[in-house]
Amino acid sequence: MNQGDIVKKLQQRGLSRRSAVRIFNLVLDEMAAALSRGETVEFPFGSLKKVHHAHKKQQGRFLNRDTTIYRKPYTVVLEVNAAGKKLLQRTQSLQELLAQLWRTRPASLSNTKRSQP
């Protein structure tokens, strides 16, 4: 699922495209603000949280010069709970099923050009 899918779902609920995009961006901005405050963002399948790292520096090369590279001070991690693990298993089994169906599709569904009148 991507941004377009979510916007289409909001449009099906009676919103215009512009207001659906605004709502989607507002939700993402609020999630980013909560993560920057150090809070966790919870979903039915898990949660997002900010993990701090030591501000280490290491030597590296950038534009053919020796330079100091600083590691990102934090990353955002998705912690999946039991419901999320079940969802991932179902998604993987669905992907395997679709891959199997794609491999065994009939010749009539292969990439054939339509004849033009």
N, CA, C and O of each residue as an XYZ file, in Angstrom:
468
protein
N       0.847     -1.168      0.000
C       0.000      0.000      0.000
C       0.895      1.233      0.000
O       1.870      1.309      0.747
N       0.552      2.182     -0.838
C       1.333      3.399     -0.920
C       0.430      4.614     -0.760
O      -0.756      4.478     -0.461
N       0.986      5.791     -0.957
C       0.236      7.021     -0.740
C      -0.977      7.104     -1.662
O      -2.051      7.526     -1.231
N      -0.824      6.715     -2.901
C      -1.940      6.766     -3.847
C      -3.102      5.897     -3.417
O      -4.261      6.290     -3.554
N      -2.800      4.706     -2.893
C      -3.865      3.812     -2.428
C      -4.619      4.422     -1.258
O      -5.846      4.343     -1.194
N      -3.888      5.028     -0.335
C      -4.530      5.622      0.835
C      -5.382      6.818      0.419
O      -6.483      7.006      0.937
N      -4.880      7.624     -0.510
C      -5.647      8.773     -0.984
C      -6.916      8.305     -1.687
O      -7.972      8.913     -1.511
N      -6.837      7.246     -2.473
C      -8.034      6.713     -3.140
C      -9.063      6.223     -2.129
O     -10.262      6.437     -2.305
N      -8.589      5.559     -1.058
C      -9.518      5.104     -0.011
C     -10.214      6.285      0.650
O     -11.408      6.217      0.942
N      -9.476      7.370      0.890
C     -10.089      8.562      1.477
C     -11.076      9.197      0.506
O     -12.105      9.724      0.929
N     -10.777      9.154     -0.778
C     -11.696      9.690     -1.766
C     -12.985      8.887     -1.824
O     -14.059      9.443     -2.053
N     -12.881      7.580     -1.618
C     -14.085      6.739     -1.607
C     -14.996      7.081     -0.434
O     -16.193      6.795     -0.468
N     -14.432      7.691      0.597
C     -15.213      8.105      1.760
C     -15.892      9.453      1.538
O     -16.564      9.953      2.440
N     -15.732     10.054      0.354
C     -16.424     11.292      0.035
C     -15.569     12.541      0.088
O     -16.109     13.645      0.018
N     -14.263     12.412      0.209
C     -13.379     13.577      0.244
C     -12.870     13.887     -1.156
O     -12.785     13.003     -2.009
N     -12.534     15.147     -1.383
C     -11.904     15.501     -2.646
C     -10.452     15.042     -2.599
O      -9.919     14.749     -1.529
N      -9.820     14.982     -3.758
C      -8.430     14.538     -3.803
C      -7.527     15.495     -3.029
O      -6.630     15.064     -2.305
N      -7.766     16.775     -3.183
C      -6.941     17.767     -2.504
C      -7.035     17.624     -0.988
O      -6.016     17.661     -0.299
N      -8.243     17.463     -0.465
C      -8.388     17.327      0.987
C      -7.856     15.982      1.467
O      -7.344     15.895      2.583
N      -7.964     14.931      0.656
C      -7.420     13.625      1.032
C      -5.896     13.688      1.136
O      -5.313     13.118      2.058
N      -5.250     14.381      0.189
C      -3.795     14.528      0.229
C      -3.381     15.362      1.433
O      -2.389     15.055      2.095
N      -4.144     16.420      1.719
C      -3.836     17.251      2.884
C      -3.936     16.449      4.180
O      -3.073     16.568      5.050
N      -4.971     15.640      4.310
C      -5.140     14.819      5.512
C      -3.994     13.829      5.632
O      -3.440     13.650      6.716
N      -3.633     13.182      4.527
C      -2.547     12.212      4.545
C      -1.238     12.882      4.967
O      -0.511     12.347      5.804
N      -0.935     14.044      4.394
C       0.296     14.752      4.753
C       0.266     15.219      6.199
O       1.298     15.214      6.871
N      -0.905     15.623      6.690
C      -1.035     16.037      8.080
C      -0.728     14.876      9.026
O      -0.043     15.052     10.033
N      -1.237     13.698      8.697
C      -0.970     12.515      9.527
C       0.521     12.193      9.532
O       1.086     11.906     10.586
N       1.161     12.238      8.369
C       2.602     11.966      8.308
C       3.401     13.010      9.089
O       4.370     12.671      9.769
N       2.997     14.274      8.991
C       3.689     15.333      9.739
C       3.547     15.124     11.238
O       4.507     15.320     11.984
N       2.358     14.727     11.691
C       2.148     14.475     13.120
C       2.963     13.284     13.605
O       3.484     13.294     14.720
N       3.073     12.247     12.755
C       3.894     11.095     13.120
C       5.360     11.507     13.242
O       6.046     11.100     14.180
N       5.840     12.314     12.294
C       7.229     12.775     12.340
C       7.477     13.647     13.569
O       8.531     13.552     14.197
N       6.502     14.500     13.912
C       6.651     15.363     15.087
C       6.686     14.530     16.367
O       7.479     14.805     17.268
N       5.828     13.515     16.445
C       5.812     12.652     17.631
C       7.132     11.898     17.762
O       7.655     11.766     18.869
N       7.676     11.406     16.660
C       8.951     10.701     16.709
C      10.083     11.640     17.097
O      10.997     11.242     17.818
N      10.033     12.884     16.625
C      11.090     13.825     16.992
C      11.018     14.201     18.469
O      12.036     14.550     19.067
N       9.825     14.133     19.066
C       9.689     14.384     20.507
C      10.098     13.174     21.339
O      10.156     13.259     22.566
N      10.380     12.056     20.690
C      10.793     10.853     21.406
C       9.636      9.933     21.770
O       9.829      8.968     22.510
N       8.451     10.210     21.271
C       7.292      9.363     21.539
C       7.257      8.205     20.554
O       7.955      8.215     19.540
N       6.437      7.208     20.861
C       6.249      6.101     19.928
C       4.939      6.295     19.183
O       3.988      6.864     19.717
N       4.899      5.820     17.956
C       3.695      5.871     17.134
C       3.193      4.441     17.031
O       3.889      3.569     16.511
N       1.986      4.201     17.526
C       1.469      2.836     17.584
C       0.453      2.583     16.474
O      -0.371      3.436     16.144
N       0.541      1.380     15.913
C      -0.383      0.884     14.901
C      -0.964     -0.423     15.418
O      -0.457     -0.967     16.399
N      -2.018     -0.945     14.786
C      -2.550     -2.238     15.224
C      -1.555     -3.390     15.065
O      -1.678     -4.400     15.758
N      -0.584     -3.260     14.179
C       0.365     -4.342     13.915
C       1.726     -4.127     14.555
O       2.591     -4.998     14.458
N       1.938     -2.985     15.208
C       3.230     -2.724     15.836
C       3.387     -1.254     16.153
O       2.402     -0.521     16.242
N       4.617     -0.824     16.323
C       4.856      0.574     16.645
C       6.177      1.049     16.054
O       7.095      0.262     15.822
N       6.248      2.356     15.818
C       7.469      3.003     15.371
C       8.077      3.728     16.558
O       7.365      4.374     17.327
N       9.383      3.624     16.710
C      10.028      4.379     17.769
C      11.401      4.818     17.313
O      12.011      4.223     16.424
N      11.864      5.872     17.945
C      13.150      6.473     17.619
C      14.223      5.848     18.497
O      14.079      5.810     19.719
N      15.301      5.357     17.887
C      16.389      4.725     18.615
C      17.626      5.603     18.465
O      18.065      5.870     17.346
N      18.187      6.051     19.579
C      19.370      6.906     19.566
C      20.637      6.066     19.446
O      20.722      4.966     19.990
N      21.604      6.593     18.735
C      22.902      5.962     18.582
C      23.971      6.895     19.139
O      23.768      8.107     19.212
N      25.082      6.340     19.523
C      26.203      7.175     19.939
C      26.675      7.976     18.733
O      26.703      7.464     17.614
N      27.039      9.214     18.960
C      27.461     10.090     17.867
C      28.918      9.785     17.530
O      29.821     10.552     17.865
N      29.127      8.660     16.867
C      30.478      8.216     16.542
C      30.921      8.810     15.216
O      30.117      9.039     14.312
N      32.194      9.047     15.128
C      32.739      9.481     13.864
C      33.713      8.422     13.370
O      34.349      7.724     14.160
N      33.817      8.315     12.071
C      34.733      7.348     11.485
C      35.371      7.983     10.264
O      34.847      8.940      9.693
N      36.485      7.446      9.885
C      37.186      7.960      8.725
C      36.612      7.315      7.474
O      36.305      6.123      7.466
N      36.469      8.095      6.433
C      35.953      7.576      5.182
C      36.395      8.448      4.030
O      37.180      9.381      4.201
N      35.891      8.138      2.871
C      36.248      8.907      1.689
C      34.974      9.495      1.088
O      33.940      8.835      0.979
N      35.096     10.769      0.702
C      33.996     11.453      0.037
C      34.608     12.354     -1.022
O      35.466     13.184     -0.720
N      34.173     12.192     -2.248
C      34.706     12.954     -3.379
C      36.233     12.823     -3.475
O      36.952     13.799     -3.690
N      36.692     11.584     -3.307
C      38.104     11.227     -3.407
C      38.982     11.951     -2.393
O      40.158     12.205     -2.653
N      38.418     12.279     -1.249
C      39.187     12.906     -0.173
C      38.932     12.153      1.119
O      37.839     11.636      1.348
N      39.961     12.099      1.965
C      39.766     11.539      3.299
C      38.967     12.538      4.117
O      39.283     13.728      4.135
N      37.936     12.060      4.791
C      37.082     12.952      5.559
C      36.524     12.230      6.766
O      36.629     11.008      6.864
N      35.937     12.966      7.676
C      35.284     12.386      8.837
C      33.805     12.233      8.533
O      33.146     13.191      8.129
N      33.280     11.020      8.727
C      31.874     10.738      8.468
C      31.198     10.509      9.809
O      31.633      9.672     10.599
N      30.142     11.251     10.056
C      29.394     11.095     11.297
C      28.197     10.187     11.068
O      27.485     10.316     10.072
N      27.986      9.277     11.992
C      26.854      8.372     11.926
C      25.587      9.132     12.280
O      25.630     10.087     13.056
N      24.466      8.718     11.721
C      23.207      9.367     12.048
C      22.948      9.239     13.550
O      23.178      8.174     14.123
N      22.478     10.301     14.191
C      22.286     10.238     15.636
C      21.140      9.322     16.064
O      21.095      8.886     17.214
N      20.215      9.027     15.149
C      19.113      8.130     15.493
C      18.551      7.483     14.232
O      18.793      7.953     13.120
N      17.812      6.418     14.415
C      17.053      5.792     13.344
C      15.659      5.492     13.868
O      15.436      5.478     15.079
N      14.728      5.253     12.965
C      13.367      4.895     13.333
C      13.204      3.406     13.083
O      13.512      2.908     12.001
N      12.710      2.695     14.107
C      12.610      1.243     14.054
C      11.141      0.834     14.154
O      10.383      1.402     14.939
N      10.749     -0.155     13.353
C       9.408     -0.721     13.440
C       9.475     -1.971     14.295
O      10.173     -2.927     13.957
N       8.747     -1.962     15.407
C       8.641     -3.149     16.258
C       7.302     -3.812     15.956
O       6.245     -3.219     16.173
N       7.352     -5.034     15.459
C       6.149     -5.751     15.057
C       5.659     -6.601     16.225
O       6.443     -7.313     16.852
N       4.341     -6.524     16.522
C       3.774     -7.346     17.589
C       3.210     -8.639     16.994
O       3.433     -8.925     15.817
N       2.489     -9.415     17.789
C       1.979    -10.720     17.346
C       1.018    -10.578     16.169
O       1.061    -11.374     15.230
N       0.152     -9.568     16.218
C      -0.783     -9.366     15.106
C      -0.031     -9.011     13.832
O      -0.413     -9.437     12.741
N       1.030     -8.237     13.968
C       1.836     -7.879     12.809
C       2.562     -9.071     12.226
O       2.717     -9.170     11.009
N       3.012     -9.987     13.088
C       3.686    -11.193     12.586
C       2.719    -12.053     11.789
O       3.088    -12.611     10.755
N       1.475    -12.162     12.268
C       0.465    -12.926     11.522
C       0.193    -12.273     10.173
O       0.054    -12.953      9.157
N       0.118    -10.947     10.178
C      -0.118    -10.217      8.941
C       1.026    -10.427      7.964
O       0.791    -10.616      6.770
N       2.260    -10.398      8.449
C       3.410    -10.630      7.582
C       3.402    -12.044      7.017
O       3.729    -12.246      5.848
N       3.028    -13.030      7.843
C       2.972    -14.401      7.356
C       1.914    -14.543      6.274
O       2.139    -15.211      5.264
N       0.745    -13.908      6.484
C      -0.313    -13.976      5.467
C       0.132    -13.281      4.192
O      -0.147    -13.761      3.093
N       0.824    -12.150      4.326
C       1.296    -11.421      3.156
C       2.314    -12.240      2.380
O       2.270    -12.288      1.151
N       3.238    -12.891      3.099
C       4.235    -13.709      2.424
C       3.583    -14.902      1.740
O       3.966    -15.256      0.625
N       2.600    -15.529      2.391
C       1.936    -16.668      1.756
C       1.131    -16.205      0.547
O       1.041    -16.925     -0.447
N       0.543    -15.009      0.620
C      -0.193    -14.476     -0.520
C       0.754    -14.177     -1.669
O       0.432    -14.447     -2.827
N       1.920    -13.622     -1.361
C       2.907    -13.348     -2.408
C       3.387    -14.640     -3.059
O       3.571    -14.694     -4.275
N       3.588    -15.681     -2.252
C       3.998    -16.969     -2.802
C       2.909    -17.540     -3.703
O       3.203    -18.097     -4.761
N       1.648    -17.403     -3.284
C       0.532    -17.898     -4.082
C       0.451    -17.149     -5.406
O       0.270    -17.767     -6.455
N       0.580    -15.834     -5.371
C       0.536    -15.053     -6.605
C       1.703    -15.393     -7.518
O       1.543    -15.454     -8.737
N       2.876    -15.614     -6.936
C       4.028    -15.996     -7.758
C       3.798    -17.348     -8.410
O       4.152    -17.553     -9.571
N       3.204    -18.270     -7.663
C       2.923    -19.595     -8.219
C       1.882    -19.495     -9.329
O       2.019    -20.148    -10.364
N       0.851    -18.692     -9.128
C      -0.166    -18.512    -10.166
C       0.429    -17.848    -11.397
O       0.058    -18.182    -12.522
N       1.344    -16.916    -11.194
C       1.961    -16.235    -12.322
C       2.807    -17.197    -13.146
O       2.835    -17.110    -14.374
N       3.496    -18.115    -12.471
C       4.326    -19.090    -13.191
C       3.474    -20.082    -13.966
O       3.905    -20.569    -15.011
N       2.283    -20.392    -13.487
C       1.456    -21.426    -14.121
C       0.266    -20.837    -14.869
O      -0.730    -21.530    -15.073
N       0.349    -19.573    -15.281
C      -0.779    -18.947    -15.969
C      -0.968    -19.566    -17.347
O      -0.001    -20.011    -17.965
N      -2.202    -19.597    -17.830
C      -2.456    -20.162    -19.155
C      -1.852    -19.286    -20.253
O      -1.612    -18.095    -20.056
N      -1.616    -19.891    -21.395
C      -1.005    -19.167    -22.505
C      -1.898    -18.040    -22.991
O      -1.399    -17.066    -23.554
N      -3.213    -18.145    -22.788
C      -4.116    -17.111    -23.252
C      -3.940    -15.818    -22.458
O      -4.349    -14.759    -22.934
N      -3.339    -15.870    -21.252
C      -3.128    -14.679    -20.458
C      -1.716    -14.115    -20.604
O      -1.360    -13.139    -19.943
N      -0.925    -14.724    -21.461
C       0.431    -14.230    -21.641
C       0.415    -12.904    -22.390
O      -0.634    -12.423    -22.818
N       1.571    -12.342    -22.532
C       1.664    -11.028    -23.183
C       1.425    -11.177    -24.683
O       2.368    -11.390    -25.445
N       0.200    -11.069    -25.097
C      -0.129    -11.130    -26.514
C      -0.655     -9.789    -26.944
O      -1.363     -9.116    -26.194
N      -0.312     -9.403    -28.140
C      -0.790     -8.124    -28.655
C      -2.197     -8.288    -29.168
O      -2.552     -9.297    -29.778
N      -2.994     -7.261    -28.902
C      -4.358     -7.295    -29.411
C      -4.345     -6.901    -30.875
O      -3.597     -6.016    -31.289
N      -5.164     -7.556    -31.633
C      -5.246     -7.193    -33.052
C      -6.063     -5.929    -33.186
O      -7.099     -5.762    -32.542
N      -5.582     -5.051    -34.028
C      -6.289     -3.791    -34.236
C      -7.141     -3.907    -35.484
O      -6.741     -4.546    -36.458
N      -8.339     -3.281    -35.460
C      -9.221     -3.392    -36.636
C      -8.709     -2.665    -37.834
O      -9.350     -2.677    -38.885
